[in-house]
Amino acid sequence: MALDYALFLGCVIPTREFGLEVSAKKVLEAFDVKFHEMIGAGCCGTAGPIAAVDFLTMAAIAARNICIAEEMGMDIITFCTGCAGTLGKYNKLLKEDEHLREQVNEILKDINKEFKGKIEVKHSLDVLVNDIGLDKIKNSIKKKFNGLNVAAHIGCHAVRPSDIRKFDSPERPILFDQLIELTGAKSINFLGKNLCCGAGLIGVADDYSLALVREKLIKVKAAGADCMCTICAACHLQYEMSQLSLKTKFKEDYNIPVLHYYQLLGLSMGVKPEEIALQTVKIKADNVLAKLK
């Protein structure tokens, strides 16, 4: 039975991280997930900047996007943890707060939309674990990695705030590690594993952002990682681009490939590298391919 979702791509993925879109679609479609375009969808609003200026505006921006999916009669799926967090937060608030819902619907009336609270917002991790299931994913594996040490970075928004995300423990998440190890790879431990990558500081405090990611890369390298694996587009960008910056600024060459989870899983499912846009990673992943049986 097909799983039909309204696909919310957001801003970063189609403009800078299309490797995530290509690989996620390729893998999830193998599990009979069907994606339906949300015609007219805009930016999720990114809860921090806009909400800090005008909370009601932020709520209306998020609600407008949710209304499009409601009109389609489908739950939303996102590949971006930030979009999942923002849309999920306001979907929950608008369902629970009648006064806020009335205020937002008064704004939406001008564009002939009304938030009704009929759908859910899901990140693709939720779909993998709860809708598809680990057993079905395990049964899809055709090749296993042998001796591949993966440094997993689940990021902040995949599990926080926990009262909205409800995906895994925000302090000791394990489901992402389990998903990685279905491929035969080992998800290794390293100091500061669950700390922020620093991407949220870009444009505000660039030096601090680079210092945070540098500290994490040092720990990842010391732990013997062959590659990193992310589920968040912003985290993926941070780990790739910062390695290039650190090479220029400090003459430090970490040379750690950073893969989207769907690229790792896709390879293990027997998908060809070019079908999951492996050529888009900025640090060549030849060492990863070499450890695929």
N, C-alpha and C positions, 0 to 999 in steps of 0.2 A: 504494500500500500504506500503510495507516494506521500511524502511530507511536503505540504505546500506552505511557502512563506513569502511574505512581502520583504524584498531585499532592500535594506537601507545601507548604502555604501559610505555615506559621509563624505568628507572632503579629502583627507590625507590619502586614503587608499587609491582612488582613481587618478589622483594627480602625482603621487610620489611613490606609492607602494602597490603598484598593480600586480606585482608578483604574488602578493597575498590574495588578491581577488582571483587571479587565474588558478592558483593552486587550491584554494578553498573550494571554488566551484567544481573543479575537476574531481576532487576527492569526495565532496559531499554528494555530488550527482551520482557517484557510484553506489551510494546508499539510498538512491531514489529520492533525494531531496530536490524539490522543484522550486526554482527562484522566479519571482514575479516582480517586474520593475515597478517601483513606486513613482509614477509619473508626477513630476512637479515637486518632488521632495527637495528640501533645502538643507542647509547646515543644521545639525542637531542643536546648535547654540553654544556648545561647550560651557557647561554649568558655571565654571569659575568666573571668567571675565564679564560676561553679560549679566549674570545673576548678581554680581557685586555692584553693578550700576543700577539695574532695575529688575527686580525679581519677577514682577508680573510680565514684563516683556519676555523674559526667558521662558516662563511657563507657557506663554502664548506661542512662541516659536516652536517649542517642543510639541505642544498640543496640535499645532497645525500639521506637523509630520505624522503624528499618531492618527489624526483624523483620516489621512490618506489611506493608511492601512485598514482602518475601521471600515471605510467605504469599500475596500477590496474584500473585506470579510476574512482577513488573514492576520495571524500573529507576525510581528516583525522579527527578522533575523538580521544581526549585524556581524561583521568580521572585526569591527573596531570596538575595543573595550570601553573607550571613552564615550562613544555614541550609545553603547548599551547602558552605561552608567547614567548618562544624562537623560535619555528617553525613558529608561526604567524608573528613574527617580520621579520624574514629573508625571509619568503614567500612574504611579502609586499615589502621589500627592493629590492629583486631580480626582482620583477615584474616592479618596478618603475625606477630602476637604470640600464640602458642598459650597462654601462661600467662595473659595478660590475657583472652583469649577464654574460658578455663575459669572465671576469676573472675567475669566478667560473666554467663556462662550459669548459674552457680550462683545469682546474684541473680535472673536472669530466670526461673529454674525456679519461683519462687513465683507467677508469673502465667502459667505454662504457655507460655513462649516460649523460643526458642533461636536465637541468632545463628549462621547457617550460612555467610555470606559469598558469597551467590549473586547479588547484584545490584550495580549501580553507582549512584552519586549524580551527577546532572547538573544544572548550572545551565542556564537557558533559553538563555544565550549559546552553550553547547556544542551545544545542539540546533540552534540557528540555523545555526551555522557548520559543524558536523561531520555532523549528521544530515539537515538540509534542504539546506544548501549555498548559497553566495553566488550561483551562477548561477540557481538556482531562485527565490531572492528577487528578483534583478534582473529576471527575467522576469515577476514579479508586479506590477511598478510600472506604474501607469496614469497618474499625474500626477507631475511633478517640480517640486521647489522651484527657484525662480529667484532667485539672489542672496541666499539665506538663509545667514547665518554662524552656525554652531552651535559653542558651546563644550562639548566632550565631557568628561564626568567619569565615568571607568570605575570609580573607587573602589579601595579596597584589596583587598577579599576576592575580587574577580573573577579576579585574577591571582596572588594570594599566599595561602598559601605555594606557590611554583611547583612544588615536588615533589609536591604533592597536586593543585592546580588544573590544571596542565599545559595551560592555555588559550592563553596568549600570553606574550610577554616581560614579566616583572614590572617591568623598567626602562624599556623602550620599547615599550609595547603599541601595536599598529596595527590590530588586527582590528575594534575598536569604531568607530574612525574610518572604516574601510572600509564597515562596515555603515551608518553615517550617510550616507556619500557615495553610496550606492546610490540614495538618495532625490533626488539632485540638489543637496542642500545641501552646503556646504563646512564641513568640520571644521577649525576654525582652531587655530593654535598660540597659546599664551599662557604667560607665566612661571608656573612652579609647577603646570603642568597635571596632573602625576601625583601631586601631594602630597595627603595626607589632607584631607578636608573638615572634620574636627574633631568629627564626630558622636559618636565614641567617648568624648569627654570630657564629654558632657552628663551632669549630675548629679554629676560629680566635680570638674570645674573649668570651670564655665560661662563664666567670663570668657575663659579661654584658648580654649575652643571657639568663642566668638563672634569672638575676634580672628583665629583661623585662617580662618574662613569669610569674614570681612570682607576679609582680605588677598586671598583668592582672587577674591572678587567685584570688588574694585578692578581686578585684573589682567584679569578677563573683560570688564569694561566698557571698559577701555583698549584691549583688542584688537578692539573693535567687534562684539562678539557680539550677535546679535538674540535669541538664547535660549540656554539651557543644555539639555543632554540627559544623562540619567542612566540607569543600569541597576539601581541599588541603591535600595531603598525608604528606607533610613536616610539616604543621601546626598540623595535627593530631598526628604525632610522637612527636612534641615539647610539646604539652599539656599533653600527656600521660607520656612520659619518664621524663619530668621535675617534675611532681607530685611525682614520685618515688625518684628523686634526692633530692627534697625539704624535703621529709619525712626523708631521711637519713642525710642530711646536717643541717637542721634547726628543725627537729622533728615536722614539720608542715604537718598535714594530711588533705588535701583538699577533698579527696574522691569524686571527680567530674567525673562521667563517660563521656567519649568523644566518640561520635558516628559519623560515616560518614553519610552524608545526606541520602545516599541510604539505610542505615540501618533504619533510622527513617521512611523514606517513605515506605520502604518495609514492616515494621511492620504494618503500617497503611493500607497497601494494602492487609493485611492478609497473608503475607508470613511468614513462620515459622522462628524463630530466627536462627536456624542452617543453613538455606538456604541462609542467608545473612551474615554468619560468625560472628554472634554476640558474639560467644564464644572467638573471637580473641581480643576483647577489654580488656585492661589490668586492668581496674577498672570496676568491675561488674556493669551491668546496670539493676539490679533487680528492682530498684526504678522506672525506665522508664517503664518496662514491667507492673508494678503494676498499672500504670495510663493509660493503654490501655483498652478501653471499650471492 
